[in-house]
Amino acid sequence: MKKFAITLVLVLMSSPFFAQGAFDKFDGQDDVTSIIVNKKMFDLMSKVKMDSSDKEAQQYLNLIKKLDNLKVFTTKSTRVENEMKATADKYIKTSGLEELMRVTENGRNIKIMVKSGAKDTQVRELLMFIEGSKGDDTVLMSLTGDFDLNEISVLTDKMRFPGGDDLKKAAKGSKGPK
């Protein structure tokens, strides 16, 4: 029983960190473009002085204070795309994410998954996988923190990362039943 309790504690402690480790293998690969923003950078960004009358800027500052990590990986390589898809599918099955939105459009398959927080629109983790069509990038994005889904459009407007338009569309949708 003691071994079971220790194993359970280790599993529960490691699950928030798995998103970070699950996709780290794509960082530094030749055929992959990586964007990684950690908690420290979000903290520094939140201390930037902005015009207090600029409502959108204030919303952006409030959001980035709530974020822990942002990782975006893009590729045009079929080999890496297949590896990203397999890694994302495995992670989705084991992490307790629920589907927010799925779109198939012009040969692109877009999946947006979330791990809910305390409230219906509260999100602790957001995972987006865009399977590129011919000539388009494949995008894998992981965003962790404790933020409101409705705030995502502010982030996509300011940071302009790959797949941001698709994420903005999802933020306008609803999470559906829990």
TIDODREN-233345 format. One record per residue (C-alpha): residue number from 1; x, y, z; residue in one letter. Coordinates in steps of 0.05 Angstrom, whole numbers. Layout:
n_xx_yy_zz_res
NUM_X_Y_Z_a
...
This chain:
n_xx_yy_zz_res
1_0_0_0_m
2_57_47_16_k
3_88_36_-53_k
4_21_51_-85_f
5_14_116_-46_a
6_85_138_-65_i
7_72_121_-138_t
8_6_159_-137_l
9_39_221_-107_v
10_95_220_-160_l
11_45_213_-217_v
12_2_270_-191_l
13_63_315_-180_m
14_91_301_-249_s
15_28_311_-290_s
16_31_388_-292_p
17_103_383_-317_f
18_89_330_-370_f
19_65_382_-420_a
20_132_416_-414_q
21_171_352_-424_g
22_126_318_-475_a
23_141_368_-529_f
24_212_390_-511_d
25_241_340_-559_k
26_220_386_-617_f
27_260_444_-590_d
28_326_451_-627_g
29_309_403_-685_q
30_334_427_-753_d
31_266_423_-786_d
32_228_457_-729_v
33_219_530_-712_t
34_209_538_-636_s
35_179_595_-596_i
36_185_585_-520_i
37_163_635_-469_v
38_171_617_-395_n
39_140_644_-331_k
40_199_691_-319_k
41_189_725_-387_m
42_115_732_-375_f
43_131_764_-307_d
44_179_813_-340_l
45_129_829_-395_m
46_75_844_-343_s
47_119_898_-312_k
48_123_939_-376_v
49_93_1008_-367_k
50_33_1020_-412_m
51_-17_1075_-421_d
52_-69_1062_-366_s
53_-125_1088_-411_s
54_-110_1034_-464_d
55_-161_981_-444_k
56_-133_927_-492_e
57_-63_937_-465_a
58_-88_929_-394_q
59_-125_865_-413_q
60_-61_839_-444_y
61_-21_854_-381_l
62_-73_821_-337_n
63_-71_759_-380_l
64_4_750_-383_i
65_8_753_-307_k
66_-34_689_-308_k
67_9_650_-357_l
68_64_600_-340_d
69_90_573_-406_n
70_79_581_-480_l
71_111_533_-529_k
72_99_536_-604_v
73_133_488_-652_f
74_124_493_-728_t
75_149_450_-785_t
76_140_435_-858_k
77_175_367_-852_s
78_129_307_-861_t
79_172_265_-815_r
80_169_316_-759_v
81_95_328_-771_e
82_81_254_-761_n
83_122_254_-698_e
84_86_316_-672_m
85_18_285_-687_k
86_36_220_-651_a
87_64_258_-591_t
88_3_304_-587_a
89_-46_245_-593_d
90_-10_207_-538_k
91_-9_269_-493_y
92_-83_283_-506_i
93_-101_212_-485_k
94_-62_215_-420_t
95_-70_287_-396_s
96_-144_295_-384_g
97_-154_348_-438_l
98_-223_359_-467_e
99_-238_379_-538_e
100_-256_452_-547_l
101_-258_454_-622_m
102_-240_413_-684_r
103_-240_440_-755_v
104_-222_409_-822_t
105_-213_462_-874_e
106_-174_465_-940_n
107_-134_402_-923_g
108_-117_428_-853_r
109_-139_392_-790_n
110_-143_436_-728_i
111_-153_409_-658_k
112_-158_453_-597_i
113_-160_419_-529_m
114_-164_448_-459_v
115_-157_427_-387_k
116_-210_465_-348_s
117_-201_505_-286_g
118_-251_520_-230_a
119_-300_560_-274_k
120_-330_540_-341_d
121_-287_588_-381_t
122_-225_580_-337_q
123_-168_543_-370_v
124_-105_513_-338_r
125_-77_485_-403_e
126_-91_495_-477_l
127_-63_451_-531_l
128_-71_467_-605_m
129_-48_421_-661_f
130_-55_444_-734_i
131_-38_390_-784_e
132_-14_430_-844_g
133_-37_417_-915_s
134_13_417_-972_k
135_59_477_-965_g
136_30_499_-898_d
137_65_493_-831_d
138_44_442_-780_t
139_36_476_-713_v
140_38_447_-643_l
141_24_497_-587_m
142_21_486_-512_s
143_-2_543_-465_l
144_-5_533_-390_t
145_-27_578_-333_g
146_-93_597_-301_d
147_-130_642_-349_f
148_-199_655_-378_d
149_-212_628_-448_l
150_-244_695_-467_n
151_-176_730_-457_e
152_-141_689_-511_i
153_-158_737_-568_s
154_-118_792_-533_v
155_-57_746_-531_l
156_-64_725_-604_t
157_-70_798_-626_d
158_-8_821_-588_k
159_39_761_-598_m
160_21_741_-670_r
161_44_669_-665_f
162_29_614_-717_p
163_-42_588_-710_g
164_-64_650_-672_g
165_-123_663_-719_d
166_-149_592_-708_d
167_-142_600_-633_l
168_-179_667_-636_k
169_-238_632_-670_k
170_-239_579_-615_a
171_-240_632_-560_a
172_-303_660_-591_k
173_-336_591_-587_g
174_-359_555_-525_s
175_-328_498_-486_k
176_-391_457_-489_g
177_-412_409_-434_p
178_-363_387_-382_k
